[in-house]
Amino acid sequence: MAKLVRQQQVDAFVGFYAFGLQESDDADLPVPFPDDFDFDAFVSTHLGRLDITSGGHTHTATVSVEVWDGPPPGQDPAGWDERAEADFISTSGDVAVWSMHVGRSDDLITLADAGGSWRVRVCCAGRAAAAALSEGEGTGHGVERYLIQFWPAQS
């Protein structure tokens, strides 16, 4: 059975229905955030980058990040509005939250001491509430919630 290695909570400043996780140092990435963002997909990837489309235009989402030593237990689909899995490659082992409004956040997410290949599962709840908030008041905090789980990819 897989074991949880580390866990942290960060804020994602959503702008234009989008945010991403990307290598902390993006200097060598061929497609840095937000270039070529796919707004039609809940989750999409580029080398060193994970793009996430939100239900709301402008708000602050709560993101719980978990790093596991193997595939984590499955999530009950009833508790989530959206779920997706993807492959992710990190050259450094450190990623940061990126926003279309504010760029790179100061929060650093450590996947490992060095780079590697990962599987990632992204689950989201509160999408309809975030969409309604965007049409009404405009901004909010923690209405939309994400669980992002990383584990080493099988070779």
N, C-alpha and C positions, 0 to 999 in steps of 0.2 A: 504494500500500500504506500502511496506517495505521501511525503511529508512536506508541510509548509515550511519554507526556508526563511522567508521574510515577508513582511506585510507593512504597507503604509497607506495613508490617505492623503490625497492632494486635491487641490482645486484646479479645475480646467476652465479657463475663461473662454467661453464659446462666443465666436463672432461669425456672422454669415453662415450659421448652422454648422460650424465646423471647429474641430480642434484635432490635435495629433500628438503622438509620442514620437520623438525623433532622437537620434544620437545627440548627446550633449554638445559635442563639437561637430558641427555640421559642415566644416570646411571642405571635406573630401567627398561629400555626397553628390551623386550625379544629378539628383532631382531634390533640392531642398524644399521644405515646407514653405508655402502652400502650393508650389508649382505643380501643375497637372493633377490637382485634387479632383477626385471623382465624386461629385455631389449626388450621383444616382445610386451609390453603394453605401450601406451602413458602415462597412469596414473595407478598406482597401490598403494596399501596401506598395511601397517603393523600397529600394535598398536602404536599410537603416531608418525606416519611417513607417509608422502605422497611422493612417488617416481614419477619422471617425466622424460620421455625419450625425448631427444632433436633431432632435425634434423641434428645438427652438432657435430663434435667430440670435439673440444676445442675452446671455445669462452666465451664471457661474455654476457649473456642474460639480458634484462631488464624485471623486474617483477613488475607489479602493483598489490598490494594486497588490497582487499576491505573486510571489515567486515560489514555485514548487520544484522538488527534485525529480518529479515524474508527473504523468498525467493526473490532474486533480480530480476529485469526485465530480460527477456530472451535476449540473445545476437544474433544478426543477423548472421546466419551461413556463409553468403557471406563474412564477414570480417575476418574469421578465417580459418586456415588450419586444425586445430584439435580442438575438444571440447570433454570433458568428465566430468562426475560427479561421486563422490564417497562419502562414509561416512568417517569421521575422528574423532578420539577421542583424546582429549588433556587432560592430567592430571593436567597441571599447568595453561593453558590459554596462555602460551608463547611458540612460536616456532621460530626456526632460520633456515636460508638457509644453507644447507650442500652440499659440493662438494666432488667428488672423489679425486680431486687434493689437495685442501687446507683444507678440513674438515669443521668445523663449522665457519660460518661468524660471525662478531661482531654485525650485524644488528639483532635486536630482533623485532619480530612481535607479538603484543599483540592481542589475540582474545577476551579475557575477563579477569576479575579479578581472576577467578578460572577456574578449568578444566570443561569440558563438552563435549557433543556430537555435532558434526557439520556435515552439508552437505557442500561440496566444489565443485565448478565448475572451471575447468581449461580450458582456451582458449589460443591458440597459433597461431601466424602469423609469417611468415618469415622463415619457415622450409626449403624450397628449397634454399633460399639464404644462410642459415647457412650451409647446406650440400655442396653447391658450394664453399663456403668460406673454408670449411675444406679440400676440394680437391685442392684448389688453394693456397691462401696466408697462410692459416693455422688458424689464430685467428682474432677476430674482436670484436666490442662492439656494442650492441644494434641492431644487424641485426635480431635476433630472439626476439620476444616480447611475454610476457605472461600476461594474466589477470587471477588472482586467487581470487575467491569470496567465502567467508565463510559466513554461516548463521546457527543459531541454528537448530539442527535436531528436527523434530516433535517427541514427545514422543508417 
